[in-house]
């Protein structure tokens, strides 16, 4: 008799849809690289699911080294839609959802934020729960997606680096983690808190919260609050806006500056 699958024995405890997603891209620089494929599984509170896979014309050449990882070459996407042509559809799918992925807080979410920023769509993540399966994995076991799939699901991952195969595996790994660790709560808020001990502020990860205040996470002002730098080194703001930083990073900096200026006028 075959063992029951994780899908039969464990159900995610959800209050709103949870979107697992995985990106394949031209590279890992969120400011310059582009998405070439996105795989999404949306799990609804009633446990029904939607599966969406889209290839996207990145409008820039795909480096050979990236193609050798995910198997997608320029000729494979030349006739596919550009991100701008599918952005509204993707936003409508994702906007009601919390997010989950494998190392998604460090790569997939920042990359997606940048793509939306380029077409003038603001995807708010500050009030959204973010579940990073890699973060949970590294906290409990300390190691890539293929080995995690083998460890938690006792299966070999076929077609690794295909967005849809990867995201199916990621979803099943989370179910396996919930089944394996009694201390791991089957609750998206708890999974979000475990995944986000370092809170995402901007896609370039140039800002972090320290002592409850948004602060610089790089350069000569690392560790200082953004408000302190506005006061002590006001030219740094212009330097960043004119620098080679991700669009989402610049947008968040503008928002901090607007709030700072309002407080000064009070």
C-alpha positions as CSV (number, residue, x, y, z in Angstrom):
1,X,0.0,0.0,0.0
2,X,1.4,3.4,-1.0
3,X,2.0,6.1,1.6
4,X,-0.5,9.0,1.6
5,X,0.9,12.1,0.0
6,X,1.6,15.4,1.8
7,X,-1.3,16.9,0.0
8,X,-3.6,14.3,1.6
9,X,-2.3,14.5,5.2
10,X,-1.4,18.3,5.6
11,X,-3.5,21.3,4.6
12,X,-2.2,24.8,4.9
13,X,-4.1,26.9,7.4
14,X,-4.9,30.0,5.4
15,X,-7.0,33.0,5.9
16,X,-6.2,34.5,2.5
17,X,-4.7,33.1,-0.7
18,X,-1.0,32.1,-0.6
19,X,0.9,32.6,-3.9
20,X,4.0,30.5,-4.3
21,X,6.1,31.8,-7.1
22,X,9.5,31.2,-8.8
23,X,11.3,33.3,-11.3
24,X,13.8,32.5,-14.0
25,X,15.7,35.5,-15.2
26,X,18.6,36.9,-17.3
27,X,20.7,37.2,-14.1
28,X,20.6,38.1,-10.4
29,X,21.0,41.9,-10.5
30,X,17.5,43.1,-9.7
31,X,18.3,46.6,-11.0
32,X,19.4,45.4,-14.5
33,X,18.2,41.9,-15.1
34,X,14.8,40.8,-16.3
35,X,12.3,38.0,-15.8
36,X,12.1,35.3,-18.5
37,X,9.7,32.9,-16.8
38,X,7.4,33.0,-13.8
39,X,5.7,30.1,-12.3
40,X,2.8,30.6,-9.8
41,X,0.7,28.4,-7.6
42,X,-2.0,30.1,-5.7
43,X,-3.4,28.1,-2.8
44,X,-6.8,29.3,-1.6
45,X,-8.2,29.0,2.0
46,X,-10.4,26.2,0.7
47,X,-7.3,24.4,-0.5
48,X,-8.2,24.8,-4.2
49,X,-5.3,26.0,-6.3
50,X,-4.5,27.8,-9.5
51,X,-1.3,27.1,-11.5
52,X,0.0,29.8,-13.9
53,X,3.2,29.6,-15.9
54,X,4.3,32.4,-18.2
55,X,7.4,32.9,-20.3
56,X,8.3,36.6,-20.9
57,X,10.4,38.3,-23.5
58,X,12.9,40.2,-21.3
59,X,13.8,42.6,-24.1
60,X,17.5,42.1,-23.4
61,X,19.7,39.2,-24.4
62,X,19.8,36.2,-22.0
63,X,23.4,35.5,-21.1
64,X,24.6,32.0,-22.0
65,X,25.4,31.2,-18.4
66,X,21.9,32.0,-17.3
67,X,20.4,29.9,-20.2
68,X,22.6,27.0,-19.2
69,X,21.0,27.1,-15.7
70,X,17.3,27.4,-16.6
71,X,17.3,26.1,-20.2
72,X,15.6,29.2,-21.7
73,X,17.4,30.8,-24.7
74,X,16.7,34.1,-26.6
75,X,14.9,32.2,-29.4
76,X,12.5,30.6,-26.8
77,X,11.1,33.9,-25.7
78,X,11.4,36.2,-28.8
79,X,7.7,35.8,-29.5
80,X,6.5,35.8,-25.9
81,X,4.8,38.9,-24.4
82,X,6.9,41.6,-22.6
83,X,6.4,42.1,-18.9
84,X,4.5,45.3,-19.5
85,X,1.9,43.3,-21.5
86,X,1.2,40.8,-18.7
87,X,1.8,43.1,-15.7
88,X,-1.8,44.0,-15.1
89,X,-2.9,40.3,-15.3
90,X,-0.1,39.3,-12.9
91,X,-0.9,42.1,-10.5
92,X,-4.6,41.2,-10.3
93,X,-3.6,37.6,-9.6
94,X,-1.1,38.4,-6.9
95,X,-2.5,41.4,-5.2
96,X,-5.0,39.5,-2.9
97,X,-2.3,37.1,-1.9
98,X,0.4,36.5,0.7
99,X,3.7,35.3,-0.9
100,X,5.8,32.2,-0.6
101,X,8.9,30.9,-2.4
102,X,12.3,29.4,-2.0
103,X,14.8,32.2,-1.2
104,X,12.1,34.5,-2.4
105,X,12.8,37.3,0.1
106,X,16.3,37.7,-1.2
107,X,15.7,37.3,-5.0
108,X,12.2,36.6,-6.4
109,X,10.3,39.3,-4.5
110,X,12.9,42.1,-5.1
111,X,13.1,41.1,-8.8
112,X,9.3,41.1,-9.2
113,X,9.0,44.5,-7.4
114,X,11.5,46.0,-9.9
115,X,9.6,44.7,-12.9
116,X,6.4,46.1,-11.6
117,X,8.1,49.4,-10.8
118,X,9.3,49.7,-14.4
119,X,5.7,49.7,-15.7
120,X,4.4,52.0,-13.0
121,X,2.7,49.5,-10.8
122,X,3.2,49.6,-7.0
123,X,3.1,46.1,-5.5
124,X,2.8,46.7,-1.7
125,X,4.7,44.2,0.4
126,X,4.7,46.0,3.7
127,X,1.3,44.6,4.8
128,X,1.7,41.2,3.1
129,X,2.9,38.0,4.8
130,X,6.1,36.7,3.2
131,X,7.0,33.0,3.7
132,X,10.5,32.0,2.6
133,X,10.8,28.2,2.6
134,X,14.6,28.5,2.2
135,X,14.8,30.5,5.4
136,X,12.7,27.9,7.3
137,X,14.9,25.1,5.7
138,X,18.1,26.8,6.7
139,X,16.9,27.5,10.3
140,X,15.9,23.9,10.8
141,X,18.4,21.9,8.7
142,X,21.0,24.5,7.6
143,X,21.3,23.6,3.0
144,X,19.3,24.0,-2.4
145,X,15.9,23.2,-3.6
146,X,16.8,19.8,-5.0
147,X,18.3,18.6,-1.7
148,X,15.4,20.1,0.3
149,X,12.9,18.2,-1.9
150,X,14.8,15.0,-1.4
151,X,15.0,15.6,2.4
152,X,11.4,16.6,3.1
153,X,9.6,14.7,0.3
154,X,11.9,11.8,-0.4
155,X,11.7,12.4,-4.1
156,X,14.1,13.4,-6.8
157,X,13.4,16.8,-8.4
158,X,13.0,16.3,-12.2
159,X,13.3,19.4,-14.4
160,X,15.0,21.5,-11.8
161,X,15.2,25.2,-12.9
162,X,11.9,24.9,-14.7
163,X,9.8,27.5,-13.0
164,X,6.7,25.3,-12.7
165,X,8.7,22.2,-11.5
166,X,10.5,24.3,-9.0
167,X,7.4,26.0,-7.6
168,X,5.5,22.7,-7.3
169,X,8.5,21.4,-5.3
170,X,8.6,24.5,-3.2
171,X,4.9,24.1,-2.2
172,X,5.3,20.4,-1.4
173,X,8.5,21.2,0.7
174,X,6.5,23.6,2.9
175,X,3.9,20.9,3.5
176,X,6.7,18.6,4.4
177,X,8.2,21.1,6.8
178,X,4.9,21.5,8.6
179,X,4.6,17.8,8.8
180,X,8.1,17.2,10.1
181,X,8.5,20.0,12.7
182,X,6.0,20.0,15.6
183,X,7.2,23.5,16.6
184,X,6.5,24.9,13.1
185,X,3.0,26.4,13.2
186,X,0.6,25.8,10.3
187,X,-0.2,29.5,10.1
188,X,0.9,32.0,7.5
189,X,1.4,34.7,10.0
190,X,3.8,32.5,12.1
191,X,5.6,31.4,8.9
192,X,5.9,35.0,7.8
193,X,7.5,36.0,11.1
194,X,9.9,33.1,10.9
195,X,10.8,33.9,7.3
196,X,11.3,37.7,7.9
197,X,13.5,38.3,10.9
198,X,15.1,40.7,8.5
199,X,12.2,42.8,7.1
200,X,12.3,43.8,3.5
201,X,12.0,47.5,2.9
202,X,13.3,47.9,-0.6
203,X,14.2,45.6,-3.5
204,X,17.9,46.4,-3.4
205,X,18.1,45.6,0.4
206,X,19.8,49.0,0.9
207,X,17.6,49.8,3.9
208,X,16.7,47.7,7.0
209,X,15.0,48.4,10.3
210,X,17.2,49.0,13.3
211,X,15.7,49.7,16.6
212,X,12.4,50.2,14.8
213,X,13.8,52.9,12.5
214,X,14.5,52.5,8.7
215,X,18.3,52.7,8.4
216,X,21.0,52.4,5.8
217,X,22.3,48.9,5.2
218,X,25.4,49.8,3.1
219,X,28.1,52.4,2.5
220,X,29.5,55.1,4.7
221,X,26.2,55.6,6.6
222,X,25.5,51.9,7.3
223,X,23.8,51.5,10.6
224,X,22.5,55.1,10.7
225,X,18.8,55.9,10.5
226,X,17.7,57.4,7.2
227,X,16.3,60.5,9.1
228,X,19.7,61.0,10.7
229,X,21.4,61.1,7.3
230,X,18.8,63.5,5.9
231,X,19.9,65.9,8.7
232,X,23.6,65.3,8.7
233,X,24.3,64.6,5.0
234,X,21.4,66.0,2.9
235,X,23.4,65.6,-0.4
236,X,23.4,61.8,0.1
237,X,19.8,61.8,-0.9
238,X,20.5,63.3,-4.4
239,X,23.5,61.0,-4.8
240,X,21.3,58.0,-4.3
241,X,18.6,59.2,-6.6
242,X,21.1,59.8,-9.4
243,X,23.0,56.6,-8.7
244,X,22.7,53.1,-10.1
245,X,20.2,51.8,-7.6
246,X,17.0,49.8,-8.2
247,X,13.9,51.8,-8.9
248,X,12.1,50.4,-5.9
249,X,15.0,51.5,-3.6
250,X,14.8,55.0,-5.0
251,X,11.0,55.1,-4.6
252,X,11.2,54.1,-1.0
253,X,13.9,56.7,-0.3
254,X,11.6,59.4,-1.9
255,X,8.7,58.2,0.4
256,X,11.0,58.5,3.5
257,X,12.1,62.0,2.3
258,X,8.5,63.2,1.8
259,X,7.6,62.0,5.3
260,X,10.6,63.6,6.8
261,X,9.9,67.0,5.1
262,X,6.3,66.8,6.3
263,X,7.4,66.3,9.9
264,X,9.8,69.3,9.6
265,X,6.9,71.6,8.6
266,X,4.8,70.6,11.6
